[in-house]
Amino acid sequence: MKTNKYKSLQPQLLSILLLSTLSACANARYGYHGGGGGWAGGGNGGGQGMGQASASASAAMDGNSGTHSRREMMQLIHRLVDSHDDVTRYYNETDVGIESYTFSDDPDVATWIQEHVSQMTALMTSYPEHGGIRMRDPLFKAAFDFSNFHEMSVTNTTDGVRVVQNVVAEVVDTNTKDCAIAIIKEHSAVVSKFVAHGRSEMRKNHEAPTICKNAPRKVVAAAADARISDPTLATRAQETKVVAAAALETTTMATANAAVMTCGSGQMASILHAYY
């Protein structure tokens, strides 16, 4: 009887598997990663999500964000958030952005701070080609979407890093300029909260500035950005969203085939293997 009972559940289990796989597929390609959170990423909430389902699934979804894998970034973020009591951070708002100084008396933590800032700067510069981090948090998604309106000057010190982050001088649209400045300031304030409160703050979402509601975003203009080498990126991202939405309506083998086409058969097989 047990065999028949479990056999009758196979369609439901397959449905759940396909939905989870499609979600993981979209996350892997475009940076929507859940998890325990980190200094500048990790998704909202405390769940571990697909990203830690198993070593093979994690490896399949890592991808590469410039010179650093997604896994490397998240490991560093977790080390920092677990060491937040050893970190000190000061920041000052200016008319066009912020100036900050983040440091630690622990040499290892100081090095982690420098590495993290370097990784996030590279990720911002290449966005959306390599995806973003903490994209379920409205403020962090806005920070990535408007990242082509920001410019950063980073100076490593013996115990950490000094950062000057401003709106790009060439921005002439008033709404866009005010939005970019507001994002810079809000982001800096939230990072200081991460330093002060660690994981309890990481579990929260943070609203994007209301002034940004109607401002043009980098995602929309991705193909025109000289730093983005793939002009079909925005189209592929939209196609992935369509496939994921279709999974909410049907979980047939046709949906599975669409997932294979979207993710690539090798990646799909690795994710499926983790669940069996």
Secondary structure as GFF3:
##gff-version 3
##sequence-region A 1 276
A	DSSP	alpha_helix	2	8	.	.	.	ID=ss1
A	DSSP	alpha_helix	10	30	.	.	.	ID=ss2
A	DSSP	three_ten_helix	50	52	.	.	.	ID=ss3
A	DSSP	alpha_helix	55	62	.	.	.	ID=ss4
A	DSSP	beta_strand	64	65	.	.	.	ID=ss5
A	DSSP	beta_strand	68	69	.	.	.	ID=ss6
A	DSSP	alpha_helix	70	82	.	.	.	ID=ss7
A	DSSP	three_ten_helix	84	86	.	.	.	ID=ss8
A	DSSP	beta_strand	88	93	.	.	.	ID=ss9
A	DSSP	beta_strand	97	103	.	.	.	ID=ss10
A	DSSP	alpha_helix	107	126	.	.	.	ID=ss11
A	DSSP	alpha_helix	138	145	.	.	.	ID=ss12
A	DSSP	three_ten_helix	147	149	.	.	.	ID=ss13
A	DSSP	beta_strand	150	156	.	.	.	ID=ss14
A	DSSP	beta_strand	160	167	.	.	.	ID=ss15
A	DSSP	alpha_helix	174	197	.	.	.	ID=ss16
A	DSSP	alpha_helix	199	202	.	.	.	ID=ss17
A	DSSP	three_ten_helix	210	212	.	.	.	ID=ss18
A	DSSP	three_ten_helix	222	224	.	.	.	ID=ss19
A	DSSP	alpha_helix	233	247	.	.	.	ID=ss20
A	DSSP	alpha_helix	253	263	.	.	.	ID=ss21
A	DSSP	alpha_helix	265	275	.	.	.	ID=ss22
###
